[in-house]
Amino acid sequence: MKEINTKWGKIYIEDYEFDRHKPYQREEEGRIKLFDSDQRYLDYYNADMTREEYDDIIDGIENAEEIDDFLYEYIFYGNKEDTLKWIKETYGEDDNEIFINQNGEPTNEFINRIGETYLVHECFF
């Protein structure tokens, strides 16, 4: 797993190499998965790429000016307070603990975190 530093915080990407005999291995041969700051699944790239293309993806993520530059399936992102406010206004839900706990950790599979930025996945409800 490789750590990537972004302007929002750290995220992680699975290694490019796929070798069934190594102790740590990508979960799927055909995908290279991206994980959020909590090392929860975030997104994936098709593994059908060259090492140069893989390095270009990492460079693009590290230098992204907007989260939308490398993530596409999110309908909202913001800090914790703005995210919880958006959820309440959009869906009428105000039981914050089912989304983000007191420690700031996402508790819903459709919410990810990069640093202090929370992302709501498009399949939220």
N, C-alpha and C positions, 0 to 999 in steps of 0.2 A: 504494500500500500504506500502510495506517495502522497505526501502532504503538499498542498498548494496554498500559498498565501494570497488572499484577495484583499481588496480595500475594505471588505465587510468582515472578514475573519478567515479562519482556516477551513478548507474543505479537503477531501481526500479522493484519490482516484486509484483504482486497481492498477496493478502493474501491467505493462504491455506484454511481457513474455507470458506464454502459456505452456507450462510443462507439468504434466500429470504426476511426475515423480518428485516434485518439490513439496516440502511440508506445507507451505502456504500457497494456495492456488486461487485464481479467480473462480468465482462460483460457476460461471458459465463460459464456455469456450468462445461463443459468438458475441459476447458483450463485454465491454469494459465499463464497470459501474463507477458512478460518482457518489460520494457520501457527504453529508453535511458536517457541521462542526461537532455534532454528537455522534458521528460515525453511523448515522442512520441513512438508509438508502435515499438518494436524491434524484438521480437520473442515470441514463446510460448512453454509451456510444456504441455503434456497431464495431466489432473488433476487426472488421475487414479493412485495415488501414496499414500504412507503412509506419515504421518507427518515427520517421520525420513528421508524418501527419499527427501522430500521437503527441510528439513534442510541441507541434504547432497548437494543438488543442490546449495543452497546459499553459503555453505562453499566452494564448488568447484569454484564458480564464484569469491568469495572474494580472493581465493588463486591462481587463474589462473596465469600462467606465460605468456601465449599468449592468445590473443583474440580468436584464433581458438580453444582453450580448451573448450569454452562454446558457441560459435556462429559458424554456419556452412554454412550459405547461403550468404556469402559476398565474392565478387571477388576482393576487394581491401580495404585496410585501411591504413591511414597515417595522418599526420598533414594537416592543411588546404591547404597550398601551394602545397604539394606533391599530395594531392587528386585532386586539380584543374588541376595540370600539367598532372596527369594520365588521367583524363577525356579528356583533350584536345588531348593528344597523342593517346589515344585509340579510341576516337569517333570523333575527329576533331571539337569538340565544345569548343568555348572559351568565350561564354557569361556567365561569372561566376555567375552573379546575379540569373540565373535560377537554380543554384545548391546550392550556399551558399551566403547569403547576407553579406553586409558590417559589420554587427555585429557578423558574424561568425555563424549565425543560418542556419541550413539546410533549403532550400526552395523547395526541391524536395522530394517526398514521398519515394524515393529509397535511400536516404542518411540519415544516422543517425549519432549522435555524442555521444561519451562517453568522457567527459572532453574535451580535445583538440584533440582527435582522431576521425576522420571522417571515416565512413564505407559506402561503396557503395554496395548496394544489387545486387544480381545476375540478377534480372529482370530489371536492370537499363534502357536499351533501348530495 
